[in-house]
């Protein structure tokens, strides 16, 4: 009997506990976070009652961050989506300092500001995916035109009418070049106007906003079309109809004035005048 008991004790001491599934460890870590966040949130609702409560809340927050960091809640991965034009190196530099930090200590508003300072980024939204991932969603500017500013620097204009500085405007030489104070804010309006006549829109190379009131549109890099401040759409349609009827833009002219609703005025090229050529010759 004594031998049997001793054998039984030896057998029990030799039995190893089975390894716990990984999901249990993850569940335990998640429970720490949920309980900790609940306590912090509960305390936050009452923080206004006394400064002492605020201090307790801050200490609880610090303990929560330390505990969760020890449990593996540290930034190890950062994913982004929506990047097409934003500078990859600048984006990486904005995100780099956050690797290895306790994920609950990351100030999402601060990180958001850093990312929105990256050229081409209009706005960003950031979320935590516990235990170790930050997810960044980008909304980028879309370039629709170039603009020569008051310092004679060519910058890009976005589809929101915003000036995008710090970007390489030379990459987008095919976009129309705008001039004049206030032109970026009305770029969408202009492009919508010219697009109403696709045959003319394909020939637009630039435009100038005159007195912040009306547009002079440049076609083929040589003909200036002077639109009225009131009802420019009607004038643009009138030009398209005239071009279909008589190919007026193929003549030796430098400008078409459409500011009067009842007629159009052509300015003949100086060289054509010197040569005694008829417009259209």
Protein Blocks (a to p, Z undefined) as FASTA:
>chain_A
ZZmmmmmmmmmmmpccddddfklmmmmmmmmmmmmmmmmmmmmmmmmmpmklmmmmmmmm
mmmmmmmmmnopacfbdcdehiaklcfklmmmmmmmmgopafklpcfklmmmmmmmpghi
abdcdddddfkbccddddddddfbdcddfkopacdddfkopacehiafklmmmpccdede
hklmmmmmmmmmmmmmmmlmmmpgbdcdehhlaccddehhlaccdddfbhkllmmmmmmm
mmmmnommlpccfbdcfkbfkbccddddfklmmnopaehZZ
